[in-house]
Amino acid sequence: MTRFARPLAAAIIMLGLGAAAPLHAEDFSSAQRSEIEKIIREYLVQHPEVLQEATTELEKRTALAETEKARSAIKNHTEVLFNSAHQVTLGNPAGDVTFVEFFDYNCGYCKRAMADMLELMGKDAKLKVVLKEFPVLGPGSIEAAQVAVAVRMQDKSGKKYLEFHQKLLGGRGQADKARAMAVAKEVGLDMARLEKDLKSDEVAKTIEENMKLAEALGLNGTPSYVIGNDVVIGAVGLAALNQKIDAARAQ
C-alpha cells in the first residue's frame, strides 16, 4: 500500500466502513462521502508532494505502455517497415541493424537531423538506412514527397535519390512540386519520365503505405525513427541515435 493510500484506508476504517466486500460510491452516505473528501483534501494540502509522486508514476506507466505498443506495432509490421518494395534503402542493404527515418521536406528539425543520418551512414558500414516520406506539414510537403517517390522510381541505386534528398531537404524556402522538380532537374534526372511517374499508382501507394505505418507506430511528428525494436520521436541528436543503434546491435 502506498504512503498516500495507507492513511486514507485508516480513515475509512475509522468511519466504520471496513467491510469485507469491495466498497462502491453508493455504499457511502452523503455525510460519509463529505467526510472522506475532507480527509483527502486535508491530506493532499498537508502533503502536496504526493501529487508529484502520482504524476511521475503516471508518466512512467504511460511511457511504458507507449513503448510496448510501439514494439508490438514494429513486430506486426516488420516486413513492410524494413523491406518494403516502396522504400528507399541506403547504406548497407544487408546491414545487421536497420535505421528507419520518417521525414517531411518542410520539417526544420529534419533538416538539422539529416547531418546525423549522413554521419551514421558514413561511419557505420553495417548500418542499413531506410527513408520513408511522411508528409504531414501541408500540401507542399505532399507534393515534394510525391516527386521524391518518382525520383526513387528511376534510381534503383539510391545515389541520385540521396543527392536529390540532400539538396531539397537542405535547401532554403518552402518545399513543393516546383522546387522539388527544379532540384530533380539539377541532379540530372529524366524529367519527362519523372512527370509520367508522378501520375502512377506507385506514388500514391508509397505515400499511403508510409502514412498507415506511421499511424500504426503512433508517430505524430518528424523526424521519427525506428531502430531495432524502438521508436524514437524527434531530432534527438547523434549521440542518442548511436546509443539506440548500439542497443539494437547488442540484441
BANUVO-28147 format. One record per residue (C-alpha): x, y, z; residue number from 1; residue in three letters. Coordinates in steps of 0.02 Angstrom, whole numbers. Layout:
BEGIN
<c1->X, c2->Y, c3->Z, pos->NUM, code->ala>
...
//
This chain:
BEGIN
<c1->0, c2->0, c3->0, pos->1, code->met>
<c1->68, c2->172, c3->-46, pos->2, code->thr>
<c1->107, c2->309, c3->79, pos->3, code->arg>
<c1->-45, c2->403, c3->12, pos->4, code->phe>
<c1->-168, c2->258, c3->21, pos->5, code->ala>
<c1->-124, c2->199, c3->197, pos->6, code->arg>
<c1->-195, c2->348, c3->295, pos->7, code->pro>
<c1->-349, c2->354, c3->184, pos->8, code->leu>
<c1->-384, c2->171, c3->216, pos->9, code->ala>
<c1->-363, c2->202, c3->401, pos->10, code->ala>
<c1->-486, c2->346, c3->391, pos->11, code->ala>
<c1->-616, c2->236, c3->307, pos->12, code->ile>
<c1->-596, c2->102, c3->440, pos->13, code->ile>
<c1->-617, c2->233, c3->574, pos->14, code->met>
<c1->-781, c2->280, c3->494, pos->15, code->leu>
<c1->-837, c2->100, c3->520, pos->16, code->gly>
<c1->-829, c2->55, c3->336, pos->17, code->leu>
<c1->-701, c2->-85, c3->341, pos->18, code->gly>
<c1->-817, c2->-206, c3->254, pos->19, code->ala>
<c1->-758, c2->-372, c3->185, pos->20, code->ala>
<c1->-840, c2->-341, c3->16, pos->21, code->ala>
<c1->-772, c2->-209, c3->-105, pos->22, code->pro>
<c1->-842, c2->-36, c3->-72, pos->23, code->leu>
<c1->-927, c2->73, c3->-202, pos->24, code->his>
<c1->-980, c2->255, c3->-203, pos->25, code->ala>
<c1->-1162, c2->208, c3->-171, pos->26, code->glu>
<c1->-1110, c2->117, c3->-11, pos->27, code->asp>
<c1->-1071, c2->282, c3->72, pos->28, code->phe>
<c1->-1197, c2->405, c3->141, pos->29, code->ser>
<c1->-1186, c2->586, c3->90, pos->30, code->ser>
<c1->-1111, c2->631, c3->259, pos->31, code->ala>
<c1->-981, c2->493, c3->245, pos->32, code->gln>
<c1->-930, c2->546, c3->70, pos->33, code->arg>
<c1->-911, c2->726, c3->129, pos->34, code->ser>
<c1->-802, c2->669, c3->273, pos->35, code->glu>
<c1->-692, c2->562, c3->160, pos->36, code->ile>
<c1->-673, c2->704, c3->35, pos->37, code->glu>
<c1->-624, c2->820, c3->177, pos->38, code->lys>
<c1->-492, c2->696, c3->238, pos->39, code->ile>
<c1->-421, c2->675, c3->63, pos->40, code->ile>
<c1->-414, c2->862, c3->35, pos->41, code->arg>
<c1->-330, c2->896, c3->201, pos->42, code->glu>
<c1->-204, c2->759, c3->171, pos->43, code->tyr>
<c1->-158, c2->825, c3->-2, pos->44, code->leu>
<c1->-141, c2->1002, c3->63, pos->45, code->val>
<c1->-26, c2->941, c3->200, pos->46, code->gln>
<c1->71, c2->825, c3->82, pos->47, code->his>
<c1->71, c2->907, c3->-92, pos->48, code->pro>
<c1->223, c2->802, c3->-140, pos->49, code->glu>
<c1->103, c2->654, c3->-159, pos->50, code->val>
<c1->30, c2->736, c3->-314, pos->51, code->leu>
<c1->203, c2->749, c3->-392, pos->52, code->gln>
<c1->236, c2->566, c3->-350, pos->53, code->glu>
<c1->71, c2->516, c3->-429, pos->54, code->ala>
<c1->107, c2->619, c3->-585, pos->55, code->thr>
<c1->280, c2->543, c3->-602, pos->56, code->thr>
<c1->211, c2->368, c3->-584, pos->57, code->glu>
<c1->75, c2->403, c3->-712, pos->58, code->leu>
<c1->202, c2->471, c3->-836, pos->59, code->glu>
<c1->311, c2->317, c3->-809, pos->60, code->lys>
<c1->166, c2->198, c3->-838, pos->61, code->arg>
<c1->108, c2->296, c3->-991, pos->62, code->thr>
<c1->282, c2->293, c3->-1068, pos->63, code->ala>
<c1->297, c2->106, c3->-1035, pos->64, code->leu>
<c1->128, c2->73, c3->-1115, pos->65, code->ala>
<c1->175, c2->177, c3->-1268, pos->66, code->glu>
<c1->341, c2->85, c3->-1283, pos->67, code->thr>
<c1->256, c2->-85, c3->-1277, pos->68, code->glu>
<c1->125, c2->-29, c3->-1403, pos->69, code->lys>
<c1->261, c2->33, c3->-1522, pos->70, code->ala>
<c1->361, c2->-128, c3->-1506, pos->71, code->arg>
<c1->206, c2->-230, c3->-1542, pos->72, code->ser>
<c1->173, c2->-124, c3->-1697, pos->73, code->ala>
<c1->352, c2->-148, c3->-1756, pos->74, code->ile>
<c1->333, c2->-336, c3->-1737, pos->75, code->lys>
<c1->167, c2->-337, c3->-1830, pos->76, code->asn>
<c1->234, c2->-232, c3->-1975, pos->77, code->his>
<c1->414, c2->-293, c3->-1986, pos->78, code->thr>
<c1->417, c2->-336, c3->-2171, pos->79, code->glu>
<c1->338, c2->-177, c3->-2237, pos->80, code->val>
<c1->435, c2->-71, c3->-2113, pos->81, code->leu>
<c1->609, c2->-138, c3->-2152, pos->82, code->phe>
<c1->593, c2->-218, c3->-2325, pos->83, code->asn>
<c1->453, c2->-133, c3->-2422, pos->84, code->ser>
<c1->466, c2->-126, c3->-2611, pos->85, code->ala>
<c1->412, c2->56, c3->-2596, pos->86, code->his>
<c1->552, c2->118, c3->-2484, pos->87, code->gln>
<c1->722, c2->198, c3->-2514, pos->88, code->val>
<c1->866, c2->91, c3->-2449, pos->89, code->thr>
<c1->1038, c2->167, c3->-2423, pos->90, code->leu>
<c1->1195, c2->114, c3->-2332, pos->91, code->gly>
<c1->1223, c2->-73, c3->-2319, pos->92, code->asn>
<c1->1067, c2->-165, c3->-2383, pos->93, code->pro>
<c1->1125, c2->-320, c3->-2287, pos->94, code->ala>
<c1->1167, c2->-224, c3->-2129, pos->95, code->gly>
<c1->1144, c2->-301, c3->-1957, pos->96, code->asp>
<c1->1043, c2->-150, c3->-1894, pos->97, code->val>
<c1->909, c2->-57, c3->-1991, pos->98, code->thr>
<c1->887, c2->129, c3->-1961, pos->99, code->phe>
<c1->718, c2->191, c3->-2024, pos->100, code->val>
<c1->682, c2->377, c3->-2036, pos->101, code->glu>
<c1->512, c2->456, c3->-2069, pos->102, code->phe>
<c1->535, c2->634, c3->-2130, pos->103, code->phe>
<c1->450, c2->786, c3->-2207, pos->104, code->asp>
<c1->539, c2->900, c3->-2331, pos->105, code->tyr>
<c1->470, c2->1054, c3->-2242, pos->106, code->asn>
<c1->523, c2->999, c3->-2069, pos->107, code->cys>
<c1->657, c2->1110, c3->-1995, pos->108, code->gly>
<c1->708, c2->977, c3->-1870, pos->109, code->tyr>
<c1->728, c2->853, c3->-2013, pos->110, code->cys>
<c1->847, c2->974, c3->-2099, pos->111, code->lys>
<c1->958, c2->977, c3->-1945, pos->112, code->arg>
<c1->941, c2->789, c3->-1916, pos->113, code->ala>
<c1->997, c2->749, c3->-2094, pos->114, code->met>
<c1->1179, c2->776, c3->-2042, pos->115, code->ala>
<c1->1157, c2->643, c3->-1907, pos->116, code->asp>
<c1->1091, c2->516, c3->-2032, pos->117, code->met>
<c1->1232, c2->552, c3->-2156, pos->118, code->leu>
<c1->1366, c2->536, c3->-2021, pos->119, code->glu>
<c1->1294, c2->373, c3->-1956, pos->120, code->leu>
<c1->1285, c2->301, c3->-2131, pos->121, code->met>
<c1->1461, c2->359, c3->-2172, pos->122, code->gly>
<c1->1542, c2->288, c3->-2015, pos->123, code->lys>
<c1->1444, c2->128, c3->-1990, pos->124, code->asp>
<c1->1474, c2->3, c3->-2130, pos->125, code->ala>
<c1->1348, c2->-119, c3->-2054, pos->126, code->lys>
<c1->1202, c2->3, c3->-2048, pos->127, code->leu>
<c1->1054, c2->-13, c3->-2165, pos->128, code->lys>
<c1->964, c2->154, c3->-2187, pos->129, code->val>
<c1->783, c2->164, c3->-2243, pos->130, code->val>
<c1->700, c2->329, c3->-2287, pos->131, code->leu>
<c1->511, c2->347, c3->-2287, pos->132, code->lys>
<c1->422, c2->504, c3->-2345, pos->133, code->glu>
<c1->299, c2->561, c3->-2211, pos->134, code->phe>
<c1->221, c2->725, c3->-2275, pos->135, code->pro>
<c1->125, c2->798, c3->-2128, pos->136, code->val>
<c1->158, c2->984, c3->-2147, pos->137, code->leu>
<c1->36, c2->1032, c3->-2283, pos->138, code->gly>
<c1->7, c2->1022, c3->-2471, pos->139, code->pro>
<c1->184, c2->1074, c3->-2516, pos->140, code->gly>
<c1->254, c2->930, c3->-2414, pos->141, code->ser>
<c1->140, c2->807, c3->-2503, pos->142, code->ile>
<c1->195, c2->873, c3->-2674, pos->143, code->glu>
<c1->379, c2->862, c3->-2628, pos->144, code->ala>
<c1->356, c2->684, c3->-2562, pos->145, code->ala>
<c1->268, c2->633, c3->-2723, pos->146, code->gln>
<c1->414, c2->697, c3->-2826, pos->147, code->val>
<c1->534, c2->606, c3->-2711, pos->148, code->ala>
<c1->443, c2->441, c3->-2742, pos->149, code->val>
<c1->454, c2->471, c3->-2930, pos->150, code->ala>
<c1->641, c2->505, c3->-2910, pos->151, code->val>
<c1->662, c2->339, c3->-2821, pos->152, code->arg>
<c1->567, c2->250, c3->-2960, pos->153, code->met>
<c1->700, c2->295, c3->-3089, pos->154, code->gln>
<c1->850, c2->273, c3->-2974, pos->155, code->asp>
<c1->867, c2->96, c3->-2908, pos->156, code->lys>
<c1->1041, c2->128, c3->-2839, pos->157, code->ser>
<c1->982, c2->265, c3->-2722, pos->158, code->gly>
<c1->1130, c2->378, c3->-2768, pos->159, code->lys>
<c1->1028, c2->506, c3->-2864, pos->160, code->lys>
<c1->891, c2->497, c3->-2735, pos->161, code->tyr>
<c1->1014, c2->538, c3->-2596, pos->162, code->leu>
<c1->1083, c2->684, c3->-2695, pos->163, code->glu>
<c1->905, c2->746, c3->-2727, pos->164, code->phe>
<c1->859, c2->718, c3->-2544, pos->165, code->his>
<c1->1007, c2->818, c3->-2478, pos->166, code->gln>
<c1->979, c2->965, c3->-2595, pos->167, code->lys>
<c1->792, c2->975, c3->-2567, pos->168, code->leu>
<c1->794, c2->947, c3->-2379, pos->169, code->leu>
<c1->948, c2->1054, c3->-2354, pos->170, code->gly>
<c1->888, c2->1198, c3->-2461, pos->171, code->gly>
<c1->800, c2->1357, c3->-2407, pos->172, code->arg>
<c1->618, c2->1401, c3->-2429, pos->173, code->gly>
<c1->457, c2->1302, c3->-2444, pos->174, code->gln>
<c1->471, c2->1131, c3->-2524, pos->175, code->ala>
<c1->334, c2->1097, c3->-2652, pos->176, code->asp>
<c1->318, c2->1020, c3->-2825, pos->177, code->lys>
<c1->402, c2->1165, c3->-2916, pos->178, code->ala>
<c1->553, c2->1166, c3->-2803, pos->179, code->arg>
<c1->565, c2->977, c3->-2799, pos->180, code->ala>
<c1->559, c2->967, c3->-2988, pos->181, code->met>
<c1->694, c2->1101, c3->-3002, pos->182, code->ala>
<c1->807, c2->1000, c3->-2886, pos->183, code->val>
<c1->771, c2->841, c3->-2985, pos->184, code->ala>
<c1->824, c2->929, c3->-3145, pos->185, code->lys>
<c1->979, c2->996, c3->-3059, pos->186, code->glu>
<c1->1038, c2->822, c3->-3011, pos->187, code->val>
<c1->1013, c2->758, c3->-3189, pos->188, code->gly>
<c1->854, c2->655, c3->-3184, pos->189, code->leu>
<c1->745, c2->615, c3->-3334, pos->190, code->asp>
<c1->611, c2->749, c3->-3317, pos->191, code->met>
<c1->492, c2->675, c3->-3446, pos->192, code->ala>
<c1->494, c2->509, c3->-3356, pos->193, code->arg>
<c1->475, c2->599, c3->-3189, pos->194, code->leu>
<c1->315, c2->684, c3->-3247, pos->195, code->glu>
<c1->249, c2->517, c3->-3309, pos->196, code->lys>
<c1->293, c2->425, c3->-3149, pos->197, code->asp>
<c1->210, c2->560, c3->-3043, pos->198, code->leu>
<c1->43, c2->502, c3->-3115, pos->199, code->lys>
<c1->73, c2->318, c3->-3075, pos->200, code->ser>
<c1->-11, c2->215, c3->-2939, pos->201, code->asp>
<c1->160, c2->184, c3->-2863, pos->202, code->glu>
<c1->170, c2->362, c3->-2797, pos->203, code->val>
<c1->1, c2->354, c3->-2711, pos->204, code->ala>
<c1->34, c2->179, c3->-2643, pos->205, code->lys>
<c1->201, c2->231, c3->-2568, pos->206, code->thr>
<c1->133, c2->383, c3->-2477, pos->207, code->ile>
<c1->-19, c2->285, c3->-2417, pos->208, code->glu>
<c1->90, c2->143, c3->-2352, pos->209, code->glu>
<c1->202, c2->264, c3->-2257, pos->210, code->asn>
<c1->55, c2->356, c3->-2180, pos->211, code->met>
<c1->-25, c2->194, c3->-2122, pos->212, code->lys>
<c1->140, c2->134, c3->-2048, pos->213, code->leu>
<c1->162, c2->297, c3->-1955, pos->214, code->ala>
<c1->-14, c2->284, c3->-1885, pos->215, code->glu>
<c1->15, c2->105, c3->-1827, pos->216, code->ala>
<c1->177, c2->157, c3->-1742, pos->217, code->leu>
<c1->98, c2->307, c3->-1658, pos->218, code->gly>
<c1->208, c2->434, c3->-1746, pos->219, code->leu>
<c1->146, c2->612, c3->-1730, pos->220, code->asn>
<c1->290, c2->714, c3->-1797, pos->221, code->gly>
<c1->453, c2->718, c3->-1893, pos->222, code->thr>
<c1->586, c2->662, c3->-1890, pos->223, code->pro>
<c1->537, c2->496, c3->-1814, pos->224, code->ser>
<c1->643, c2->339, c3->-1814, pos->225, code->tyr>
<c1->628, c2->152, c3->-1794, pos->226, code->val>
<c1->791, c2->74, c3->-1736, pos->227, code->ile>
<c1->786, c2->-109, c3->-1690, pos->228, code->gly>
<c1->635, c2->-132, c3->-1576, pos->229, code->asn>
<c1->619, c2->50, c3->-1528, pos->230, code->asp>
<c1->527, c2->201, c3->-1594, pos->231, code->val>
<c1->617, c2->366, c3->-1570, pos->232, code->val>
<c1->520, c2->528, c3->-1590, pos->233, code->ile>
<c1->606, c2->691, c3->-1632, pos->234, code->gly>
<c1->779, c2->755, c3->-1678, pos->235, code->ala>
<c1->863, c2->677, c3->-1527, pos->236, code->val>
<c1->1040, c2->702, c3->-1590, pos->237, code->gly>
<c1->1185, c2->594, c3->-1647, pos->238, code->leu>
<c1->1234, c2->526, c3->-1476, pos->239, code->ala>
<c1->1058, c2->464, c3->-1436, pos->240, code->ala>
<c1->1040, c2->384, c3->-1608, pos->241, code->leu>
<c1->1208, c2->297, c3->-1586, pos->242, code->asn>
<c1->1151, c2->228, c3->-1418, pos->243, code->gln>
<c1->994, c2->155, c3->-1499, pos->244, code->lys>
<c1->1096, c2->76, c3->-1638, pos->245, code->ile>
<c1->1218, c2->1, c3->-1513, pos->246, code->asp>
<c1->1071, c2->-67, c3->-1410, pos->247, code->ala>
<c1->991, c2->-143, c3->-1566, pos->248, code->ala>
<c1->1155, c2->-222, c3->-1615, pos->249, code->arg>
<c1->1177, c2->-295, c3->-1441, pos->250, code->ala>
<c1->1006, c2->-377, c3->-1453, pos->251, code->gln>
//
